[in-house]
Amino acid sequence: MQFFLDSANLEEINQAWNMGVIAGVTTNPSLVAKEGKDFHTLLQEVVQVVDGPISAEVIALDRDGMLKEARELAGMHKNIVVKIPMTEEGLKAVKVLSQEGINTNVTLIFNAIQALLAARAGATYVSPFLGRLDDIGENGLNLVEEICDIFSIHGIETKVIAASIRNPVHVTESAKLGVDFATVPFKVLLQLFKHPLTDAGIEKFLADWKKLG
Ligand code: E4P
């Protein structure tokens, strides 16, 4: 499993990239809106920092509108992955984009059949949203498991991104289930590094070292 950072904040993206642990970035319209910047300008900044897949979402809801936006986004840089919502129109767009060699990330996946349909339309990635399922009393990790099983049984090459991650347990469990990527918010990424025994161990080593004089 590899890591993506789920953020549109340039400072977070810079810091996470410099940590050396992320392979790319995912954004969504809500994350971009928080930054209050022009979307294309923001993406131009992100591609300067991150040498890996950067998911950028379309806003149109009809196939042709999505195709227009997708081609513009993909034309900006080779690393841009076009994020398309899981709808009938979305999958029509994914089909065309995959034939054009444009990478897609089908987002807002909430059941396993949606993931299978997206894969069959030619999606490069699918993003099941764990946290939002947990929020309504369902189990997001069960969905991730189902998708990984189905893709493995049918030899599907579409990559699975565990999305809407809320805590380090989501990350560990997703890795155990065999997802290809987990896209983590910056706050969760920082939590992943920490263990109180690591901090205590460093403190003890340094205290002992000082005794050498
Ligand atoms: C994934 O690509 C989405 O940007 C993201 O994980 C959504 O997470 P949220 O449910 O925390 O908004």
Residues whose N, C-alpha, C, O or C-beta is under 5 A from the ligand:
A	BS01	E4P	D6 T26 T27 N28 S127 G131 R132 A163 S164 I165 T183
